[in-house]
Structure formats: C-alpha cells, structure tokens
Amino acid sequence: SVHEGGELFTWGQNTHGQLGVGSKTTLILQPQLVKSLRGIPLAQIAAGGAHSVAVSLSGAVYSWGKNDFGQLGLGDTEDRSCPSYVGALEHWKTVFISCGADHTAVLSKEGLVCTFGAGGAGQLGHNSTRNELTPRMVAELSGARVSQIACGRQHTLVYVPSLDKVYSFGSAEKGQLGEQPDQVIPLPINSPVNAGTSCEGNDHSTLPVISSIFSYIFMYFTQNSYLNGIATVKDEDVDTWISSSALLHWESVKKRIRLIFSSEACINGSFLEKRDKHFKTSKEFSGIDLSEVQRFYKKISKKQLVFKEV
C-alpha cells in the first residue's frame, strides 16, 4: 500500500522476500515500511504470485521477491528481498505495470509492451513458451498503440483503443481468453484463431459483446490508473494557499503543507521535469525542474504565513 505521504508499506506472506523489507521472515502481520524506496515518488505498485513491482512517476521500475522464472527482469533467477532497479527498462518511459503469477508486463508511454518471466503458457506473447530473464518487447504489438495491460495468473490482456479491441495471449484453461485455446501471440478475443489476425493486421470487424465489455473496463482503468496517488503540489493548491480566504480554513491548508513537505517522495514528485524530461531521471540527472522550484517559492513568498509553514 502506498501512503499519501509517499511511503510504501507491505505485509503478509514473505517466503521469497516479496515484501521488500530486506528479510525472508515467512509471515509479517503488521505493515512494514519499504525503506529502500523512501524518497522515490511512486506512481503504481503491482503484486504477482510471490513477486512485487513498482514504478515511479519518472518511469523507473523496481522489482523484488520470487525470481525463479526471471519475473523480476534482472537477467538472473535469484530472489530479491529488497527492491532492485530494473536497468533494462531505464529508457522505456514506463507508465504502467502488471504482474501475473510468475510473469510481468510493462507498458510504455508510447503504447509499447514488454514482458518477462514465465512463458510456459505463452503468456509473454513472444510466439514461444520460453522464459525471459530480461524485458522483451512484444513484437506482435509493435504496430499498435496499447493503452492498458492486465496480467492474469498465466495469461495477459492488452487493449488497443484505435481498434477498440482487447488482445489476449497465454493460458485459456479456464476460458480466460474468451473462446480461444492457448495462445503464444496476441490475438483478438473471440476472433477465429485460423484468421491469423494479430495487432498488426487489418481486421476491423464488428466487436463481439465480450470484447466491448473488456474495452469498457480497460478504458476505465486507463483513465484512472496513471493518476498520482501521492500528495504533490499543484498550481491550484498554491493559489488556494495564498488566497485571501486561506485563513478561513488554515488548519486544513497547514495539514496539507505538512503532509507534502515532510516527505521526500512528495517533494520530488511535485517538481518533476515536464514534457517527458523526467523519464530521463538517473544518477546523473535528477529529473527535478529547479526553475519550477524557484517559481513556487517566489509565489508563496507573497504569503508569509504559508512561506514559514513550508
């Protein structure tokens, strides 16, 4: 669970280090702070069968837990009890992640999808049943702009809004791919297998009901999943803080200011570079827009009460 103040807390089963707290204590009943991610503005977290993945607002991906199939994307099969940076995704501009039982899917800002981990049921979509230890782009989806992804236990779904279609691949043992059998490449749900239609095809036939339902679900998640859940400074917040009416609800204003400015993650998330520059964040590049920081302090200096509180 990501707290509004930017901290990540985990609890529960921990046999493979999937809680990310640096130990493999079998069971942890109370929420524990994942200290190694402190200060990083997280956008989303996802949990698999026994592994966990997180992505920051700047697109950095971290993984930990069980790794026997390479589902952490780190190039090996060693478990991790602390979050590890997935260097192979450094320039991927990750905006969304999803985990299956033993595989992981990652969506980029450009609508590209890469997968890694267990591939025995075809859930990676690479036209094979091999496992992948590092992130690999799903080639069959390169001709489409995917807006949402979702992993089941051994299958994966993606939504392509330009075609208004949901594509699936992986295990169909429980009917999770619609009426199709197991698939090793992305195919439209309820589309005849022998039609040979992938996301690069030109099949624009009328969607069946099941695809329409999935499309609605995916569009809902697309509109809500990228929202920043941690507290950050927004222009409208500052305008409210320095307004003449701020004193009327000063306690709530003060509470909001203290929440944001007592957290490194919230501060970092508040002043990220715009226009995709924040996706270049690395050890050499902070990703923080210092001119935006200066503009903020200049603006609140007009209200000394706010300035002192910050």
Secondary structure, DSSP 8 states (H G I E B T S, - for coil): -B-TTS-BEEEEE-TTSTT-SS---SEEEEEEE-GGGTT--EEEEEE-SSEEEEEETT--EEEEE--TTSTT-SSS---EEEEEE-GGGTTS-EEEEEE-SSEEEEEETTS-EEEEE--TTSTT-SSS---EEEEEE-GGGTTS---EEEE-SSEEEEEETTTTEEEEEE--TTSTTTT---EEEEEETTS-GGG---TTS-------HHHHHHHHHHHHHHHHHTS--S----HHHHHHHTSTTGGGGHHHHHHHHHHHHT-HHHHHHHTB-TTTGGGG-SSS---B-HHHHHHHHHHHTTSHHHHHH-
